[in-house]
Amino acid sequence: MHRSLQIPEIVKLICEQLEVINPQTSEQFKCLAAFLRTCRAFHEPALSIVWSNVDSLVPLLKCMPRDLWMIEKETFKFNREIRPADCHGS
């Protein structure tokens, strides 16, 4: 990795250039998500941008186990009670 990418301010500026207006529908959001997976130096700053643009809880809830939830007629529903293990990625 180039030494300049070890400077948090530079990495943050690079990530901010990829910031999107509407991450729920934007193709740029997919680019930013792919970008954060390319290099450890980009991961945290890009991830911060991704989550700063979330305008609903649905993306966060979708991080929960797939058997816990469903979307029916554009409504998010739980299939069962939430267990402690659901919150820890177990």
Backbone as numpy.savetxt, mean C-alpha at the origin, in Angstrom:
# Nx Ny Nz CAx CAy CAz Cx Cy Cz
24.01 -0.86 -4.73 23.16 0.31 -4.73 24.06 1.55 -4.73
23.67 2.52 -5.49 24.43 3.77 -5.56 24.36 4.49 -4.22
25.45 5.13 -3.84 25.52 5.81 -2.53 24.45 6.88 -2.37
24.06 7.52 -3.46 23.05 8.58 -3.34 21.70 8.02 -2.87
21.47 6.74 -3.13 20.21 6.13 -2.69 20.21 5.78 -1.21
21.32 6.03 -0.56 21.39 5.82 0.89 21.06 7.10 1.64
20.76 8.16 0.91 20.39 9.44 1.52 18.86 9.52 1.52
18.23 9.44 2.71 16.77 9.39 2.79 16.07 10.54 2.07
16.63 11.73 2.12 16.00 12.88 1.48 15.92 12.71 -0.04
16.96 12.14 -0.63 16.96 11.91 -2.08 15.94 10.84 -2.45
15.91 9.78 -1.69 14.95 8.70 -1.95 13.52 9.23 -1.82
13.28 10.05 -0.81 11.95 10.63 -0.62 11.56 11.50 -1.81
12.48 12.31 -2.31 12.20 13.15 -3.47 11.88 12.32 -4.71
12.60 11.23 -4.90 12.32 10.33 -6.03 10.91 9.76 -5.90
10.58 9.29 -4.72 9.26 8.69 -4.49 8.14 9.71 -4.66
8.37 10.93 -4.23 7.35 11.97 -4.35 7.05 12.30 -5.80
8.01 12.08 -6.69 7.77 12.32 -8.11 6.79 11.31 -8.69
6.63 10.20 -8.01 5.71 9.15 -8.45 4.36 9.23 -7.77
4.19 10.21 -6.88 2.95 10.33 -6.12 1.77 10.50 -7.07
0.64 9.93 -6.69 -0.54 9.95 -7.55 -1.68 10.70 -6.88
-2.63 11.13 -7.71 -3.78 11.88 -7.20 -4.87 10.95 -6.73
-5.23 9.95 -7.52 -6.30 9.02 -7.17 -5.76 7.59 -7.24
-5.20 7.08 -6.16 -4.55 5.77 -6.21 -5.51 4.60 -6.41
-6.79 4.80 -6.19 -7.72 3.68 -6.32 -7.93 3.29 -7.78
-7.76 4.23 -8.72 -8.03 3.94 -10.12 -6.85 4.21 -11.02
-5.81 4.80 -10.52 -4.71 5.26 -11.35 -3.74 4.15 -11.72
-3.33 4.18 -12.98 -2.27 3.28 -13.44 -0.96 3.63 -12.74
-0.81 4.91 -12.38 0.39 5.35 -11.68 0.51 4.66 -10.32
-0.62 4.37 -9.69 -0.59 3.68 -8.41 0.08 2.32 -8.56
-0.24 1.62 -9.63 0.37 0.32 -9.88 1.87 0.47 -10.08
2.27 1.54 -10.76 3.70 1.79 -10.97 4.39 2.06 -9.64
3.75 2.85 -8.78 4.34 3.16 -7.48 4.45 1.89 -6.63
3.42 1.06 -6.67 3.45 -0.20 -5.92 4.57 -1.11 -6.43
4.75 -1.16 -7.74 5.83 -1.97 -8.30 7.19 -1.37 -7.94
7.25 -0.05 -7.97 8.49 0.67 -7.65 8.94 0.38 -6.22
8.01 0.35 -5.29 8.40 0.12 -3.89 8.95 -1.28 -3.67
8.66 -2.19 -4.59 9.17 -3.56 -4.46 10.52 -3.76 -5.15
11.01 -2.74 -5.86 12.24 -2.91 -6.63 13.52 -2.79 -5.81
13.47 -2.04 -4.73 14.69 -1.77 -3.97 14.33 -1.48 -2.52
15.08 -2.02 -1.60 14.79 -1.78 -0.18 14.81 -0.30 0.17
15.67 0.45 -0.48 15.77 1.89 -0.19 14.48 2.62 -0.54
13.74 2.13 -1.53 12.50 2.78 -1.95 11.28 2.31 -1.17
11.39 1.17 -0.52 10.22 0.53 0.07 9.47 1.43 1.05
10.11 1.89 2.11 9.42 2.67 3.13 8.88 4.01 2.62
9.70 4.81 1.90 9.16 6.08 1.42 8.00 5.90 0.44
8.12 4.94 -0.46 7.04 4.71 -1.43 5.80 4.17 -0.74
5.99 3.29 0.23 4.86 2.74 0.97 4.12 3.84 1.73
4.86 4.78 2.26 4.24 5.92 2.96 3.37 6.72 2.01
3.83 6.91 0.78 3.04 7.64 -0.21 1.79 6.85 -0.58
1.94 5.55 -0.77 0.78 4.71 -1.11 -0.30 4.84 -0.05
0.07 4.69 1.23 -0.93 4.72 2.30 -1.41 6.13 2.61
-0.66 7.15 2.26 -1.12 8.52 2.52 -2.23 8.93 1.56
-2.38 8.21 0.45 -3.39 8.53 -0.54 -4.64 7.67 -0.46
-4.73 6.84 0.53 -5.89 5.96 0.66 -7.07 6.77 1.21
-8.20 6.70 0.50 -9.35 7.50 0.91 -10.49 6.68 1.51
-10.22 5.40 1.79 -11.22 4.58 2.47 -10.48 3.48 3.23
-11.20 2.78 4.07 -10.61 1.68 4.84 -10.53 0.37 4.06
-11.18 0.31 2.92 -11.25 -0.95 2.17 -9.87 -1.50 1.83
-8.92 -0.71 1.31 -7.60 -1.30 1.03 -6.93 -1.87 2.28
-7.11 -1.21 3.40 -6.54 -1.71 4.65 -7.23 -3.02 5.06
-8.54 -3.05 4.95 -9.28 -4.26 5.30 -8.94 -5.43 4.38
-8.61 -5.12 3.13 -8.23 -6.17 2.19 -6.88 -6.80 2.53
-6.16 -6.21 3.47 -4.91 -6.81 3.95 -5.19 -7.97 4.91
-6.42 -8.06 5.37 -6.82 -9.13 6.28 -6.95 -10.43 5.48
-6.95 -11.58 6.14 -7.09 -12.86 5.43 -8.32 -12.88 4.52
-8.15 -13.48 3.36 -9.21 -13.46 2.33 -10.49 -14.16 2.79
-10.39 -15.14 3.67 -11.60 -15.82 4.12 -12.39 -15.00 5.14
-11.83 -13.90 5.59 -12.48 -13.05 6.58 -13.52 -12.11 5.97
-13.32 -11.72 4.72 -14.17 -10.68 4.14 -14.62 -11.04 2.73
-15.61 -10.27 2.27 -16.09 -10.37 0.90 -16.65 -9.02 0.48
-16.74 -8.80 -0.80 -17.38 -7.59 -1.31 -18.57 -8.03 -2.12
-19.73 -7.57 -1.70 -20.98 -7.94 -2.35 -21.74 -6.67 -2.70
-22.02 -6.48 -3.97 -22.72 -5.27 -4.45 -22.05 -4.00 -3.94
-20.73 -3.95 -4.10 -19.91 -2.80 -3.70 -19.94 -2.51 -2.20
-20.33 -3.51 -1.40 -20.35 -3.38 0.05 -19.38 -4.37 0.66
-18.52 -3.89 1.52 -17.54 -4.73 2.20 -18.24 -5.42 3.36
-18.13 -6.76 3.44 -18.77 -7.52 4.50 -17.78 -8.51 5.10
-17.95 -8.75 6.40 -17.14 -9.76 7.07 -17.87 -11.09 7.03
-17.14 -12.17 6.78 -17.70 -13.52 6.74 -17.73 -14.17 8.12
-16.91 -13.66 9.02 -16.80 -14.26 10.35 -16.22 -13.21 11.29
-16.10 -13.59 12.56 -15.50 -12.68 13.54 -14.00 -12.56 13.30
-13.47 -11.40 13.63 -12.03 -11.19 13.52 -11.34 -11.84 14.72
-10.30 -12.62 14.44 -9.51 -13.27 15.49 -8.16 -12.55 15.63
-7.53 -12.65 16.79 -6.22 -12.01 16.97 -5.21 -12.41 15.89
-5.23 -13.65 15.47 -4.28 -14.12 14.45 -4.50 -13.41 13.12
-5.71 -12.93 12.86 -6.00 -12.22 11.61 -5.23 -10.91 11.52
-4.92 -10.34 12.65 -4.26 -9.03 12.68 -2.75 -9.13 12.67
-2.22 -10.32 12.77 -0.77 -10.50 12.85 -0.20 -11.25 11.67
-1.01 -11.48 10.66 -0.53 -12.17 9.48 -0.24 -13.64 9.69
-0.78 -14.22 10.74 -0.53 -15.64 11.02 -1.45 -16.53 10.22
